[in-house]
Amino acid sequence: MDSKRLLMVLFLITIGLKIRVDAQQPYRWKSVQIRGGGFVDGIIYHPAEKGLLYCRTDMGGAYKWNVNLNQWEPLMDWVSYKDNNLMGVESIALDPSDPNCLYMACGTYTSSPGPNAILISGDRGATFKRVDVPFRMGGNENGRGNGERMAVDPNNGKIIYMGTRIDGLWKSEDKGNHWSHVNGISPAPVLTDAGYSIGKYHPKPAGIIFVLFDPKTKAGNKSAVIYAGISQKGTENLFRSTDAGHTWSPVPGQPIDVMPTHAVLSADGSLYITYGSNPGPDTMTDGGVYKYNTTTGTWTNITPVKPVPDAQMGFGYAAVSIDAQHPQNIIVSTFNRYKAGGEDIFRSTDGGSSWKSIFTGGGGGKIDYTLAPYISHTGIHWLFDIEIDPFNSNHALFTTGYGLHETFDLTDADHDKPTTWSVKSNGIEETVGLALLSPPQGVPLISAIGDYGGFVHHDLDKPEPGGNSINPRFSNTTDVSCASKKSKIIVRVGEGSSGGNIGYSLNGGETWQPASTQPQQSSKSGSISVSATGNSWVWTPQRSAPYVTFDNGNTWKQAVGLPNNTRVIADPVNAAKFYAVDLFGGKFFISSDSGKTFSQHDLNLPNGLPEQGSHGDVRGGQNRLYAAPGDEGDLWLPTSDGLYHTADIGKPFKQIKGVDQAHAFGFGKAAPGKNYPALYLVGIIKGTDGIYRSDDEGKNWIRINDDKHNWGLILQITGDPKKYGRVHVGTHGRGIFYGDIATNN
């Protein structure tokens, strides 16, 4: 081989190596430890194998309990951005005769254009086959704690039934591979309550919320008797088939003034059902517990404490469970009993003839918050599933809005002794990362999350020992920002129950205080930006014009020249400069007087303006700017149509080649030998969806995640300015992750 040819071969090998290295870099990903942080709405035990159990969440996927590691293992981190609707798990079903078989019904919103699918696993969730289905699911809609909607015939593992919200009852006869609609039961359950909705939006029925087989009955090789419960009231809501699902009829004598929430069939032939006036977690004002004798056809009202159907003092019942070893031992949970004595679990050892309370009324139940300190101020709530371990009568679990609790002394209640419940959320991370701040100095991360405010994370691998006790405490924290040159000045905004909706710290997040005023009494949430030196803050409250303060929130003035709902960012070098963009309006705004006034300019993007979503959203992009640390006027604009950059605000934005979509964007510490900060991006580059890093201002990108680490919808990303390669990712329901470059150590 001559020298020229050898040089060419070496050149091609070098190029090939560079392409492979630049294409993907191994990262080690770990959860930022919060523990729980979201609604675990279902617990599913396998009836024949000890220690095999799963749980589902409303928007953060599903988990399997690892007995050896004593923690939950996520099963759905592989779900991609385009399939993120699958992260809401509507139901889980197990085959009683085959512990390896697992079925999950996945779909977060019935109105989502995203897919709805049955995920089928023959290896306990290690791998899945996906079957897209025509029926819609609402894993994060009202009634998501009811169930279970899907069930496998214990006499024939090929047969599966699935109750849906708005598409009736469906059946598979080949282990979930094909599905057909079942006739004879209401295909679209009746909506009977104006308050029966998915939160504050459009009323929707919860549909068929449970399917139960009676394993003692047979028709050939199938179970003959099947029960299905419909979340409706004022008409029949419990149906039964006695011919293996061919025909259905309402069960005579059933209560219809309330709607079922959960049901379980005991070994002695008793069907126990909890009821509420609403599927929940919207408010319940009435409810009860009933026992149906499947042999005699007799109904008995066994409600432990009868609610007064009143908007203030009313409540309902959410869940019921039976001790598999002692069929007369049952537990039930309340919902919305906050003003009528407190949320509780009631236990009976005589089939519901008498009851003892676990927490209230002298029950004395205790909660150990050690493993998740942040929940100590919340109280128990949203107990929409409770389960007694089928192999241990002393062991029980219940779901909450922030994870799971368990006890190993349940039977102490039978002897008038208090039970102790501890957090069982190790491995579950279900927070929604609304904003992430990794300051130039100090703690590694400050998070703004939905429902539980946020945290100052001193150690990413341990839950905060003080919880989220930040003054003022917010339910949602929507944004957090620090002064780039004086990073101990940190401001956060959100929605608080008292003490205002904006708070700040002057010592790097160690202590906090509320601002003495806010722009208007109704000002809340939105976005916040702090100038480079911390002398001025610009707050754009939700559905409001932006406001500026120069005295830590003692006084406020409306920023002139900006439309409502415009997010403002600070220049990291020049304390007098702020920037904003109206992406769909095609306008760019600059302030040179610390946010008092803004001048308007045309936003001339090379390919025109991105397409706006049908609901005014950004179609996977972001309607905001990012200012590169260390340089004045160096701005980046991520959009659904790509990524744009200008190093000088006096010059037009240029499109970064290869970036097809940018869902989230941020900066981190520069690579060794580089002066410009590392760029981090969640989006699509050259047709491949992923998480990326660039060390050369966007000229080349390295994919830093793999197909096992997608986490559905990612909302936020930011690097750590103190450590090269460190990146933080905030997801929509799978918590917050941090990643480091993998090493051989």
N, C-alpha and C positions, 0 to 999 in steps of 0.2 A: 504494500500500500504506500503510494507516494505521500509526501509531506502535506501537500494541499488537501488531498482527500482525507488524510488523518485529521487535519485541523477542522475540516467541515464536519466530520463525524463527531469529533469532540464538541464542536459548537452545537450540533443538533442534540447531543446527549445533555449538554448543559441547559439548553432551552427546555428540553423535556423535563429535566429535573426541576427547573425553576417553575414550570407550569404546575407540576404536581405539588410542590411545596406551597406555592402561592394559592393553589386551589383550596387546600384545607389544612388546618393545623389542629392537632389534638389539644383539647381543653379538658380540664377537670372541673365539673360542675357540681355545686353543692347548694342546698337550700339555705337561705338566710333564716335562722331559727326564730320562728314566732310561735308555732304549734297551734294548729287548728285555724282559727281566723275566718271560718265560713260555715255554712249550713251543711252538716252531714245529715242527710235526710233519709237514709235507709241502712239497716244492718241486716246481713243475710248469713245465717249459719248453715253449714251443711249438716243435715240431720244424722248422718251416719259416720262421719269422720271427725274425731275430736280435734279441736283447734283450727279447723278450716272455716274461716269466715271472711266475708268481704264487706265493704261499705261503699256507698255511692254518695256523690255530692251533686249540688244543683248546677254548678258551673266549673268544677275543678276536676272532673274525671272520676275514676273509681280506684279503690285500693284493696289489696289483699294483706291480711295479717301474717307476718312472718314470726312464727313461734320462737325460732332460734335467736333471732335478733331482737325480739320483743319490740317490734315497730311495724308500722304500716308501710307497704311498698306500693308506689304508684304504678298503675297499669296502662296509662294512656298518654305518657309523655311524648310518644311518637306522633300524636295527632298534629297535622300540619296547619298552617295558617288558613289555607283555603277550606279546610275541613273543620274549622274551629267550632262550628255548631254542634259537633259530636261531643264536646266536652261536658255538656249537661246530660247526666245519666238519668233517664226516666225510670228505669227498673233493672233489676238483676234477677236472674233465675238460675237455679242449680238443678242438676239432675240427681234426684235422691239415690238412684242406683249406680251412678258413675261419678265419683268425686272429681274426676278430671275435667268434666264438662262444665263450661261456664258460658252464660249468655247475658249480654248487656244490650239494652235498648237505649239508643243514644240520639239525642236531639235537644238542643237547649230551648229553642223558641218555635212555636208552631207557625209563626209568621216569617221565619227566616228563610231566605232562598237557599241557604246552605243545606247539605245532605242530612237525611235521617237514615239511620242504619241499625241493623242488628249485628253486633260483634260476637263472633262465635269462636270459642277457644276449646281445644281438646287437651290443653296442657296447663290448666289452671291460670290462664292469663299470661303465660310466657309469650305466646304468639296468638294472633287473631286472624280470622277470616272475616272480611267485611261484606255484608249483604245489604245493599241499599234497598229501602222499602218505600212504598207509596204513601204509607200513613205517617202523619205528622206527630211530633212529640214536643213536649214543653218542660224539659227538665228544670228550668228556672222560672216556671209559672206557678200560679196559685194551685194548691193541691199537690205540690211536688213531694211533700212528706207523707202522702197517703200511699197505700199499696199493700202488697206488691202487685203491680199490673201484669206482670209476666210470670208464667208458671209452667213447669214441665210435668207432664203426667207421670206420677210415680209408678204406674203400671206399664208405661210404654215411653221410654226415653226419646222416641222419635217425635212425639206429639208435644207441641208447645202452643199455648194460647197467650195472646197479648191484647190487653184492653187499652184503648187509645182515648185521647181527649175529645177529638171531634170526628174521628173516622170509624167509630164502632169497634167491634171485636174481630180479631184476626187469628188465624190458625195456621200452623205449619205441621206437616206430617213427615218431614224429612230433616229433623234437627235444625230447623231455622233457615234452610237454604231457599225455600220457596214458601210464599204466604198467600192465603186466600181469605176473603172476607166471610165472616160468619153471619148468616141471616137469622132472624127471629129475635134479635135483641136490639134495642134502640141504637141505630147507627150514629145519631147525633144527639146526645143527652140534652135535656131541656135546661136552659138557663132560667133559674127561678128567683134569683136574688140579685138586686141591683148592685149590692156591695161585693158580689162574688166575682172577683176580677183578678187580673195580674197586676196588683198594686194599683197605681193611679191611672193606668192606661185603659185599654179596651176590655170590657167584660168578656170573659171566655169561660166556657164550661171546663171542668176538670175531667169529665168523662167517666169511663170505666176504670175504677181505681184499684180493684183487686180481682184476682181469679184464684179460686181454691178448688183443688181436687179432693174428693173423699176416697182415699186409697183402699178402703175396705169394700168398695163397690166395684163390680166389674161387668163389662159388656164385651165379651170376647177377650182380647188382649189390651183393652183400654179401661180406664176408670169410667164408670157409668155416670156417677153424680159429680157435677161441676157447679160451683157457685160463682157468680159475678156480681160485684157491687158497683152501683152507679152513683156518682156524686151529684145527687139531685134530691129535692124535697118537694112535698106537695103531691107527689105521685110515687108509684112503686120504685124502689131503688135497689132491691135485692132480687136477682133472678137465679133460676136453677134449671139445669138440664139433668134429666134422669136417663137419657139415652145416648150418652157419650157425645153430647154437643150438637145433636141433630135438631132438636127442638128445645125452646126455652120458654119458661113462664115465671111470673112473679111468685115469690114465696108468700103464701097466705098469712095474714095477721101481722105483717111487718109494720114497724113504726115509719111514718112518712113525714112527720113534722120536722125532722132533722135529717141530715144526710150522713152516710157512713164515711168513716175516715180510715179505719183499719179493721181487719177481721182475722181470726185464727180458729182452726178446727181442732178440737182436742181429741185424744185417743178414745175418750168415753162417749163421743158422738155429740158433744156440745159445741155449738158455733157461737163464739163470742165476738161481738161487734161494738166498736166505739163509734159515737156519732157527734156531729157538731152542726151548727147552723151555717157554717162556711167550711170549705175544704182546708183553709189555712194556708200560709200564715197570715192572710188577711184576718181581721178580727172575728172571733166567734162570740156570740152572746147567749148561746144555748147549746145543749148537748146531753149525752147520756151514755150508758153502757147497757147493752141487752144481751141476753142469753137465749139461744134458740136450740131446743131439743130436737135434733134431726130425726129421732125415732118417733116421738109423739106429736111433733109439730107444734109444741107449746113455746110461746114467747114469755120471757120473764124480764122485767125491768130490774136490773141489779146495780143501778147507778150508785156509787159510793156516797157522793154528796150532790144533791140535786141543785143545779144552778137556777138562779132567778133570772129569767130571760130579760135582761136589762142592759142597756148600752154601757152603763158604768160598772155594774157588779156581775154581769153575766159572763159565762165562760162555756167551754165545750170540752170534749174528750178527744184525745189525739191518737192514742195507740194502746194496744193490748198484746200481752204475751202470756204463754202457758209454759209451765214447767213440764218438760217432756217426761220426766221421771215421776211426777206427781200431778196428774191431769186436773186435780181440783185446786191446785195452786196457780193463781193468776196475778198479774200486775197490770194496771192501767195508768195512763198519764193524762193530765189536764192540759188545756191550752187557754191562754188569756185569762188566767185566774189571778192576775197580779193584784187587783183591788178587792178580791173576794177571799182573801186568806193566803194567797201566794201559790205559785205553781207547785204541783205535787205529783207524787206517785202513790197510788193506793194498792195495797196487797191484800189478797184474800186466800185463805187456805181451805175454804169450803165452797168453792165454785161460785163465789159472789154473794153468799148469804150474809156474810159479815166482812168488814174491811178494817184495815189499819193504815194510817198515813205514814209515809216515810219521812217527810220533811216538816210539814205543818201539823197543827193540832196535837202537839206533844210527841210527834214522831222522832224529832231530834236528829234527823239525818245531817251529816256534816260533809262539807266539800273540802278536799285538799287541793289547793291551787298551785302547789310547788312547781309542777312541770310546765305551767303556763300562767305566770303571775298576772298577766294583763287582764285576765277575765275575772279577777277577784271582785271587781266593783260592778259586775254586770248582773249577777244573779242567774239562776237557771231559767232557761226559756227555750221555746220551740222543741219540746220533747215529743217529736213526731214519730219516733220509733223507740221502742224499748224491747229488749230481748233477754230472756233467761237462757244462759248457756245450756244446751241440751245435754251436756255431760257433767255439769256441775251446778246443782241447785242453789249454791251460795253465790254464784257468779252471775252478775247481770250488767247490762250496758244500757245507756240511753243516749240519744242524739241531742245536740243542742245547736244553737246558731253559731257556735264557735268550735265545734269539734265533738268529742265524745267523753263520757264519764263511765266509770265502772266501779263496782263494789265486789268484794269477795266475802262479805258477811251479810248477804241479803236475808238469810233466815233468822238473824238476830232480831229482826222486826217482829217475828212471831212470838218472841219472849219479851217484848216491850223494851228492847235495847236499841240504841241508835245505830244506824249503819253509816259507814264511812265510804265516800265516793272520791275517786281520784281521776285526774285527767288521763284519758287514753287516746291522746292525739299525736303521740310521737311518730313522726313520719308524714303526718298530714299537714300540708301547707296549702291553704285555700284563700289567702288574701288576694285583693285586687290592688296592684301597685299603680296608683294614680299619678305619683310623681316620686322621683328619686334624686337625692342630692348627696354627692360625695364631695365634701368640702376640700379646698386646697390644703388645709391643715386640720388636725384634730381627729374626730371619730371617722371610721371608714364609711359610714352610711347613715343618712337620715331619710326615713321613708314616710311618704304620705299615702295612706291606704283607705279604702272604702270600709265603712261600718265601724272600724275600730281605731280610727284616728291616725295613728302612726307611731313611730318609735325612733329614738336615738340609739343606734346600734353600736355599742362599744365593742362587742365581740360577735362576729357574724355567725359563729357556731354555737352560741348559747342564747336562749331567750333572755330578754332584759329582766334583771331581777326586780326592778321597780315597775315593771309593766309599762303601760303607756300613760303613766300619770303625769301628763304634760298640762300645764296651766296656760290657757283654758283647755279643757278636754273637749275634743271634737268627736262627733260620730264619723263624719267623712272629713278627711283632710285632702283638699284637692290640689294644693301646690305648696312648695317650700323652696326658699331661695336664700342665698347668702351674698354678702359683699365680697367680690373677688379679691380685693386688696386687704380687707379686714374681715376674714371669713368667720370670726367669732360672732359677727352680727348676722343672725339668722331670723327669717320671718316666715311664718306659715299661716295659711288661710284655710277655712273650711266651714263646717256647720257645727256649732256647739249647742249644748243644752242650756248652758248658762255661762256668763262671763264673756260674751262676745264671740265673734267669729274670726278674729285675727289675734295672733300672739307672737311674741318675739323673745329672742335670747340674745344676750350680750356677752355670753361666755361659752360659745361653741355648743350650745344645747344642753349644758349641765343644769341650768335653771331657766324657767320661762315665766312670762307674765303677759296678761292681756293688754292690748293697746287701750288707752283710756277712752277713746271714742272710735267710731267707725263712720264712713261717709254718710250713710243713711241707716236708720234703724233696721231696715230690712236687708242691709248688705251682708252677703255671705258667699262662701265658696269662691269660684272663679280662679284667677291666676294672680301671682304676686311677683314683682321684680324689684331687686334691691340694687342701688347704684354701686359702682366699684368701691366707693369708700363708705357706703352705708348711710350717707346723709339724706338720701331721698328714697322713698318706696313708691312704686306705682302699683296700685291694686285695681284690677278689673273684676268687680264682683259679678256674680251670676246675673245675666240679663240686665247689665248695667253699663253705663259709661265708665271709663277708667278715671281713677282719682289718684292724686299725689299728696304725700305728706312729707314735711321736712323736719318734723319734731316727734318722731317715733309714734305717730298716730294720735297725737293730741289734737291736731287740726287737720282738715282735709280740704282740697280744692279740686274741682273737676279739671282734668287735663283737656286742653282746648285742641280741637282739630282731629279728634279720633271718633270713629263711629262706636256704637255700643258693642260690647262683647269682643273687643279687640285686645288680644294678648300682647303685652309689651315686654321687651327684654332689654337688659342693661348692657351697655358697652363695658367690657371687662377692664379697660384701660382708662378711658376718659369718663370721669364721674358725672359729667354734665350731659352725656349722650345716652339716649334710649332709642329703640327701634321697634317698629311694628309692621305687620303686613295684613292686608285683606286679600287673601289669595284669590278668591272667586270674584271679587270686585276689581282685581287688577291694580291695587294701589299699595304703595310702599310709603311708610311714614318715618320721619326723623325728628327727634327733639335734641336741641343743643342747649337747652336751659333747664336741665335736670328734670324734665318731664312736665313742665308747665304747659308748653305749647308744642305742637307737632306740625311740621310742614308735609304736604302731600306730594307724592311723585308717582309717575306711572311705573308699574311693574312690567317691564318688557322682558318676558321670558322667550328664549329662542323658538320654542315650539308652541307658543300661545299658552293660555291658561288651562290648568287641569280641569277635568270634568267634575262638576259637583254632584254628589250623591242625591238620591231622590228625597232624602229627609234633611238636606242641608249639611250632610256630613262630608268627610273628605275622602271617601272611598278608599280607605286604607292608608292615606297619607296624613299629613299634619298641616293645619292652618297656622303655622308659627315659624319664627326664625330661630336660629341658634348662632351665638357669637363665639368665635374661636378664642380661647384663652390666650392672653399675651399680646394680642394685636388689636389695634383700634380699627373699627369699621370692617372687620373680616367676618363676613356673614355666610351662613349656609341655610338653604331652604329645601327641606325634604318634602316631596309631594307624591301623590299617587301616580304621577307620570314620570318620576325620576328625581334626581338630586341636582340642585343648582348651587353655585358658589360665586361670590364676588369678594376679592381681597381688598376692594376699595369701593366704598358706598357711592362714589362718584362715577363708577363704571357699571355697565350692565352685568346681570347674572349670566354665567355660562353653565351649560349643562355638563355634568360629569358623565363621561362615556361609560357605557356598560351597565349603569344602574337603571333598571326598568321601573321599580317602585321602591319607595322608602316609607316604611310604616312607622319606624322610630329611629332616633338619631341621637348621638352624644359624643363627647370628647373624653380622652384619657391621657395619661402621661405619655410623653413622646418616647419612641423607641430609642434604645441606646445609640448614641451618635447622631440622633436627629434633633432638630429644634422645634419642629411643628408637632402639635399634639396628635396622638393617635385618634383616628375616627372610628366610631362604632355605628353600625347600621343594621337594622332589621328590615328585610325587604327582599326584593328579587334582583339579582345581578346575573346578567347573561342567561336569563331564563330559569335560574335556580333560586328557590326560596331558601332563606337561611339567615343566620347571624354572621356579620362580617366585621373585619377590622382592616383598616388601611393605615400604613405607616408612612405614606408618601403623598398626603393631601388628595387621596382619591384616585391616583393614577392606577394603582393596583389594589386588589382586595383579596383577603384571605377569609375563607369560610371557617368559622371557629366552633360551630356546632355540628352535630351529625344527625342522622335521621331518627335516632333514639331520643333526641333532646330538641323537641320543637315547641311543646307546651301550648299548642293551639294559637290563641291570640296573645301576642306580646304588645303591651301598651307603651313601655318605657325602656330605655337603655341608656346607661351612662358608664363611662370608664371611671377609674380611680386616678385622680391627678397625682397621687402619692406613690403609686406602684404600677410600673409598666405591665401591660397585659391583663391587669385585673379589670373586670367588667361586671356590672350589675344589671339584671334584667327583671323588669316588673311585668307580670302576666295578668291576664284576666281570669283569675280563679285558681291558678296553681302556685300562688305565692310569689316570692322574690328569690331569685337565684344569683349567685355570684360565680364567676368563672375565672380560672387562672390557666396559664399555659402549662400543659402537662409536661412533667419531667419524669425521668427514670427513677427518681428517688422515691 
